[in-house]
Amino acid sequence: MSGTGPKTKDLRPKTPEEYVSLVENALFEIEDLRAAAEYDEDSMGGVLKFIDELESQVRALRDRMADGTYRFEDRDLPFMKLVKRTDDRLLPFKQLLVIINATHRKGLNVEEEE
């Protein structure tokens, strides 16, 4: 139990399908955030500065999953630089992206039973 992060410990998906679903959900959230920012540019204009880059990088991840070239790796996904420097108020689904990254780094949350 020790050595794992407090919030991502058990939130990592258990199956490849659940992992793909998280990435799909992130893309939905990105599209939703873009629509909200375009509707209310005055108060959410800051979102438009990073949303294209974020969407492009998450789509690239999903594309690699779809074409079979995706591999787990113990290093951050490219979009994490952007996620880490973006305020939570501008990125309300930040935790979802953190969980996707934790899964990428540590693998699926598969518990071995003996």
Residue pairs with C-beta under 8 A, 6 or more apart in sequence:
1 9
5 102
7 95
7 98
8 98
8 99
8 102
10 109
11 99
11 102
11 109
12 99
12 102
12 103
12 106
12 107
12 108
12 109
13 19
13 21
13 22
13 103
13 108
13 109
14 108
14 109
14 110
15 108
16 108
18 108
19 65
19 100
19 103
19 108
20 62
20 65
22 96
22 99
22 100
22 103
23 58
23 61
23 62
23 65
23 100
24 62
25 96
26 58
26 93
26 96
26 97
26 100
27 55
27 58
27 59
27 62
29 92
29 93
29 96
30 51
30 54
30 55
30 58
31 55
33 47
33 51
33 91
33 92
33 93
34 47
34 48
34 51
34 55
36 44
36 47
37 44
37 45
37 47
37 48
37 51
38 48
41 48
44 90
46 90
47 90
47 91
50 82
50 86
50 90
53 79
53 82
54 79
54 82
54 83
57 77
57 78
57 79
57 82
58 79
58 97
60 78
61 70
61 77
61 79
61 100
64 70
72 103
72 104
72 105
72 106
72 107
73 104
73 105
74 105
74 106
75 105
76 101
76 104
76 105
77 100
77 101
77 104
79 97
79 101
80 97
80 101
83 91
83 94
83 97
83 98
83 101
86 94
88 94
91 97
103 109
